[in-house]
Amino acid sequence: MPAPLALSCLKRARNVRMLKGDMGRIVVASGSKDYFTEDVLFLSRGWSENPRIVTAAASAARGIVLDLASALFIEPDLVLALLDPAEEAVRALTNPLLVLKEKANVIIYATTPGFEVPADLGAERVVVEKEKEKRFKDRVLAEVRAERKKMTDRAYALLKERVPDEALLIGELGKLVAFVGEKTVIDAKDVAAVVTEMHEEDFITLSEAMARKDRKEIVRIVGTLLSQGLSPLAINGFMTRHVQLLLQARDAAEFFKEAPDFRAFSKGFSRLKEDLGAVPLEKRHYLAFQKPYYAYNLCKSSRRTSEKTLLSLLAMLARFDRKVKQGTRHDRINFEEGLLGA
């Protein structure tokens, strides 16, 4: 089954709620580690409006599966996502996975080609698109069609401009669908009225609040981001990229000194791309490929935050990412504690 069609079928499951006693699903998704969080969230939202996602990296898969399979009661709408488990580990866990399938949905996310699982699992296969532009379009089409809506070209262009990062897309589309109600066509006016700009300013403010050790402001911003539909793992991913960009901005300090105001900065901004030489595959990780105003604010912010603070924050974010993918039930608490203690 082609990826967009498979994803659309999963999405339609939202409108047919699993009755008590119904079995869940096991899905084998072939994708890229860079998009693990986004893909798991997208697939999970096909089963539930508010999925409770538990993730586990290969080393933690066995313990998490056994714990959940043996539990008398598990949380409603639970989705277990296993990242790159070994084939032999999945074979050894066939029986516990079948038991778990009676109570929850499972995503086995493989980033290596030719990954096989035992036929007894009855797993569905989804090949997730890896090219960024096509991924975004497929996500929008699957969501809109599942809700029996259409979207104009101008609306799509504006949506893509305002939501450049895929992790935000599902939440924003959900708000759009609710906003238009019975209307069948989503137009540019709807997008303009509902979809907010990217949260770039929030992440700059958050990093500066952390540098000041402003606990109240940190909790406020995290709460705002969570209320807008971002999961702690998605915020962690954004923050990781943001801190990496701040470190790059510190390296570009000489360029910023030459162009301290935005007008001069924007004129010479293309020089940063020229210095890179080759165009990177994933542009979102590089300062030179950000929007000029965002890059300008990053350069200003980097001067107010020490390199030691940024490296400490990056280490904390890496620890949280590892902890979540090893399996944790208190993501928000762990994330806020990490931010407050960084």
ABEGO torsion letter per residue (X at the ends): XBAAAAAAAAAAAAABBBBBGBBBBBBBBBBBAAAAAAAAAAAAAAABABBBBBBBBAAAAAAAAAAAAABABBBBGBBBBBBGBBAAAAAAAAAAAAAAAAABBBBBBBABBGBBBBAAAGBBBBBBBABAAAAAAAAAAAAAAAAGBBBBAAAAAAAAAABABAAAAAAAAAAAAAAAEABABBBAAAAAAABBBBAAAAAAAAAAAAAAGBAAAAAAAAAAAAAAGBBAAAAAAAAAAAAAAAAAAAAAAAAAAABABAAAAAAAAAAAAAAAEBBBABAAABAAABBAAAAAAAAAAAAABBAAAAAAAAAAAAAAAAAAAAEBABAAAAAAAAAAAX
